[in-house]
Every structure is written in structure tokens, then in C-alpha cells.
Amino acid sequence: MTKITQLDVSAFTIPTDFPEADGTIEWNSTTIVIVEAHAGGQIGTGFTYGDRSAAGLIDRILSPIVLESDALAIQETWMAMLRAVRNIGRPGIASHAIAAVDIALWDLKARLLQVPLVTLLGRARTGIPVYGSGGFTSYSIDRLQAQLGAWAEHGITKVKMKVGSKPMEDVDRVRAARESIGPGVELFVDANGAYTRKQALEFAEKFATYDVRWFEEPVSSDDLEGLRLIRDCAPQAMNIAAGEYGYDTTYFRRMLEAGAVDVLQADATRCAGITGFLQAASLTEAYHLPLSAHTAPAIHGPLCCAVPSAIHVEYFHDHVRIERILFDGVIEPINGVLYPDASRPGLGVELKQADAERYAA
């Protein structure tokens, strides 16, 4: 038995490089909560994006469970953490907190065994495609075109933009986006649940004029009947996607049972870590549907190379910036594909402590 001897948790808040907004909210900074788990002379790193209160929950509730536990028995520790948050509430902050710890434990286990995470999990492919994601509704047309066009020039063949905060401008913005990337790049849109059902149906037809292939959360992800309606009525070439707010398998199962999506999204930093993400992946395989990873490419790149149903990872502008600032070893896409570094154990990233301290929350 290799005991976990120390669990460090920290939170950092990084300002955005420009005000950001989507169909329903605006923000100017992002907080990342980082966990470092120590055992056997190795340190495993995990993180989640969310509120810094997750750090306090880890300190008070999860650390006593994790300390002295077996670093190789991740499933046992994961189930113990779930039991500990029963009366707090599993969805939301508690699931974020568990995610950061669970990811750190998987990274630690791989480092103890001196193998990359993808090797530990069982590699399904050597690389996973990404789609460039940003195009915030707070961007001017020029800034929108510059960002999406730059991704296309660097070999990323799929890009996503936000819509919904000003519906009357959305068609013009989608037209401008298509002009900037040309006909050979797939265009995705994400409404973050901003539209009504009627609006979503209308915009699905209008966006199809510009060959939009992905319509994410056209209505609230809690409106499973509405998602199913849009999926049934949308143009055949347009995939309906949702799931990024899923915290457990029950949420994902209900979405799949409702026939609400063509592609299920999951986020390891929200759905209780790599352990929870693998459960979501198993459900997509059972339902014969593809899985797309939501944001956090430093985690999802290696992880999705071990998931047969995964089709791509969201290369989210905000998280790409943060991961470059805070970590050494972050992999960059090559012709639109992330290839895990086979020479580095675990996730392959190391916290740059000195650089991180200036952002301490």
C-alpha cells in the first residue's frame, strides 16, 4: 500500500485578456482550484474551474478522507468522497471539489507507475482532434473574425462561437465567422441555453445557410423535451449537443434516454473527475452516441485518447491561456490534433508555482 501523505490545495484567479460573454452571462476572470496529492515521492496534480469555495470544501471535507488512503485504490477513495458530500449535495461545488482531487489521484497513480495517463487508462488512439472555442458575444466582428480565422490558419478544422446574448445580431455574426474561416472549416455555435424553443428552431434554419454543423445548448440543458424537439427538427447535417453541466451518471442517462442530443458533452472538472468522466463515456458507448469533452484541454487531451467514443476536445480560449500560464508541459495541437507526450508520466504537466503565486485567490 502506498499511502497519500499530503494533499495541497490552492486557488488562483486569472483575468481574461478581454471581457467575455456568452448567451446568458458575462465574466472578466476565471478561477482555477488546483490539488497536489503526495505519495511515494511523487506529486499528482489535478484541477477544476469554478468558485474558490471548492478549495475550502476539499480542505475541510475531502482531505481527511484522502490522507492515508491507498494511492492506487482510486475507486475506493472516490466512493468515500461521494459518501462524504451526501448531505452537502453532490451536484455543483462538491462535484467540482471531488473532480480536482480525483484527477490529482489519477495523475499520481500514473506517476507512481511511471507511465503516461493515457497508457494507464488504455490508449484507444494516438491523438484527439480539437475545435477552437471562443468567439464570445462581447467580441466585435473584427475580433471574432481574427480569432476564428487564426485557428483555421493553424490547421484547426472546427471552430465555435457564442450566440444568444443579442439574438438580432446573431445571423450577421455567424455570416462574418463563415467569411473569416472559409468553406473548409466546420462552424459550431453555442447558445448556452439562451434561446426559447421557437427561437432555436428559427435560428437553426438560418444558421444552416452558413453550414453550421453544431448547435450547442440551443435551449436550456434542463429542457430535455426542448432539446429533443430541436434535434428532431434541425437540419440533418446539424448536431445538437449538450451535457457540460452534468455532474453524475443519472444526469447523463436521463439526457440520453430522452434522445435529447446527437453528441453528449462531459467535463471531467465538473462530473467528479476522470472516474466520473469514464462513466459518462461508458453511457455514450451503450447508447451508440459520440462524446465530446468540454474545455480543460490539458486534462481532456490525454483522457480522450483513452475513450473510444470521444470525437474531440474543446480548445477553449480562456482555459488554453490559463493552462499555458500555470503549467509546464501543456501540449499544443498539431494540425488540429492533441497528441499526449509519451515521454512524460501522468498528465505530463507541472505547476509553475512562482508564476502562479501572483494570481493567488
N, C-alpha and C positions, 0 to 999 in steps of 0.2 A: 504493500500500500504506500502510495506517495501522497503525503498529506499536504494540503494547502496551508501554508504558514502565514500568509499575509494577503490582505485584499485592500488595495488603494483605490480611492475614488476621487475624481476631480471633475469640475465643470468649467467650461470655457465658453465665452460669448464673443462671436466674431461678427463685426459689422458687415453688411453686404457692400459690394462695390458700387451699387446704385440701388435706389429704392425699388422694392419688388412687390408685386401684387398678382393675384390670380382672380378667378371669378367671384370669390367670396371674402378674401381677407387681404391685408397689406402688412408688410413687415420690413424692418431695416436691419435686423440682426438675427443670428441663429445660434442656439446654444447646443453644445455637444457635451454629453456626460461620458467620461472615459473611466474604465475599470482596468486595473492591472492586478492579475492574480499570480502569486508567487508559489512555486513548489519545485523541489528537486533542482534548485539552482537555475530555474528558467522563469521567465515572466510572460504570461499570456495577456494580450490586450484585446479589449472589446469596447464597444461604444454604442450609444444611442443618440438620436437627435430629438430634442424635446425640451421640457422645462427642467431647471436645475433641481427642482424638488425630488426628482428621481434619485439624485445623489444622496439626499438625506434618507430616503427610503432604503437605499442599499446599505448605508451605514447602520441604520437602526434595526432593520428587519432582516435583511438578507445576509449581512456579514456573519452574524452568529451561526447561521446555518452552514455557510460555505467554509468557514475556517475549520480546520482539522478534518474536513471531508476528503475523500479519495479523489485526487485529481483525474484519475482515469475513469471514474464512475459518474460521468456527466448526467446520464438519465436519472440516476438516483437523486442527485443534488437538484436537478431541475424539478422533479416531482415534489421534493421537500420545499422548494421555493414557492411553488404553486399553492401548497397547503398553507404556507405562512401568510399569504396575502388573501386568503379566503374572505375574511371579514373586512378587509380594506376595499376589495373589489378588484377582480382580475383585469378587466379592460383598462386602458388608459395608462396612467403613470406607473402603476405596478407592473404592467406588462413591459413597458419601456425599461424599467429597472432590471427586471429579470433578463431581458434581452441583452443588456450590456454585460451582465455577469456571465450569462450562458455563452456569449460569443468569446469572452475572455477565456472561459474554460476550454472551449474547443481549440482556440489558438494555443493555449498552454499544453493541452494534450498532444497536439501535433508537434510542438517544440520539444516536449519530453521524449517523443518518439523520433525526433529529428527528421520529420517528413513535412512536405507542404500540406496545407489543409485539404486541397483537392485530392491528394493521394490518400490521406486518412479516410476521407469520405467515400472514395472510389470514383476515379475520373470517368466521366461519360464523354468528354470532348476536350480538345486541347485549348480551345478558346471560345469565348461567347461574344456575339455582336452587341454593340451598344446603340442607343439612339440619343442624340444630343437633345437636351431638355432645358428649356428656359423660356425665351420669348414672352416675358412677363407683360401683363396688360399695362403696367406702368412705363413700359418702353415706348419711345417714339417709333414711328415707322422706320426711320433710318437705323436706329439701334437694333430693332428687331431684325431687319434685313442683314445687318452686319454680322450679328451673332449667328443666325441660322446659316448664312452664306459661308461663314468661316468654317463651320463644322463640315459642310458639304465639300469645301475645298480640301479639307484634311482627310477625306475618304470616309466620313461617316455618312451612311446612305439612308438614314432615317433621322428626322428631327421633329421636335414637338414644341408647340407654342401654347400659351394660355389664352383662353377666351372667356367671355361671360360677364365681366365687370361693366362693360358698356356694349350691350348687345348690338346697338345700332352701328357700331364701328367694326364689328367682328368680320363681316364679309370682306370689307376693304382690307383689313389686316391680313386675312388669310390669302387674299389675292396678292398682296405685297410679298408675303412669305413665299408663295409659289414662284413669283418672279425672281426672287433672290436665290433660290436653290435650283431652279431649272426643272426639267421634266424627269430627270433620272433619279431623284431623291424622294423617298416617301415622306409625306407630310402628315403629322399627327396633331390633333387638337385636344386640349384638356379643359373642360368647363368647371371642374371642381364642384359639381352639383349645383351650378348657378342657375340653370335654365328650368323652366316649367316643362312639363311633358310636351305641350303643344309647341313651345319654342324649340325644344330639342328636335322634334320631328321636322320643323321648318328648316332649322339650320343644318340638319343632316343632309337634306336635299341641296341646299345652297353650297355647302362645303364640298359636296361631291363634284360640283362643277370644276373645282380646283384639285380634284383627285386626292382628297383627304382619305386616308386609309384607316385611321384610328380615331375613335371618338371616345374619350375617357370621361367617365362620370358626367354624361350629358344631363342627368338629373341626380339627385342625392343618392349616394350608395345605399342609404337605408330604404329607398323606394324600389324594392325588388320588382314589383309589378311594373313600375315605370321603366326600369332598365329593360325588362323583358319586352315591353311594348316597343321601345326604341330599337332593340335588337331585331325584333320581328319585322319592323317597318323600314329600317335603314337600308340604303343601297347595299347590294350584295357584297361589294368589294370593301365595305367599311366595317371594321371590327369594333365592337363595343367592349370597353374594358372598365374594370373597377376592382376593388379589393384592398387598396392600400391602407384602409382604416380597419382592417381585420386584425383582431388580437388573439383569436383562438380558432380551433378547427370547427367549432359549432357555427361561427360566423361564416367561414368559407363554405362549409357544407350547405348551409341554407342558401347562399348565393348560387351555388352550383345546382342545387335541387330546383331552384326557381327558374333555371335556364336564363339567368339574367345577363350573362356575359359570354362573349366569344373567347376572351382571354382573361384569366384570373391574374390579378396583381397581388403580390405579397411583399412584406418588408420585414426582414429579419430583425431590424432595430425596433420594431413595434410588436411583432407577433411572438414575443418571448424567445427571441434568439434563433440561432441556427437550428436548434431542436424543433422549435415551432414551425420554422420555415420548411423543414423537411417533411413535416406532417402535412402542411398545405400542398406541397409538391406531390405527395402520395395521393391526395384527393384529386388533383388535376389528372393524374395518370388514370385513376379509376373512372373519371368522367370523360376521358379522351379529349381533354382540352389543354391548350398550352398555358404556360406560366411565364409571367414577366416580373422581374424584380424591380421594386420601387426604390429609387435613389441609392445612396450609400455605396457607390461602385467599388470602394476598397474592400468591402465585405462581400458584396454580391458577385463580383467578378469571379473569384476563386470558387465561391459556393455554387454558382450556377453552372460551372464547368463539371460539377458532380451531380447535377439534376437533369435527368433525361427529358423532362417536359419543358425545361426552360428554353425560351427563344431569344430573349435579350435582356439587357440590364439598362436601366435609366441612367444616363450620364448627365446627372443634374448639375447645372452650373454652380449653384450655391455649395453643394457638398463637394464637388470637384475642387473648388477653391479652398475649402476648409481642410480637406484631406491633404492637399499639397502643402498647406501652411504648417500643419501639425505633425505630419508623419514623414519619415524617410521610407523609401521602398514602395511608394504608391505606383502602381503600374499605369501606363498610358496606352490608349488604344492605338493599334497599328492597322491602318486601313479599316477603321471602324470595328476592330475586334480587340477584346481584352484577353491577353494570354498570361496566366499566372506564372510567376517566376519560380521555376523548378529548383533553383539554387537556394531558395530561402525557405526555412521551415514555417509552419503555421500560415497565417495570413500574409506574412512577408513584410509587415510594416513595423516601424519602431517610433514611439512617441519622441518628438523633439522637445524635450522638457523646457529648455531655455527659451525656445521660440514660443511655446505655449503659454508661459507664465504671464506674458503681457496681456493675455486675454482672460485671465483667471476671473471666474464669476464670483 
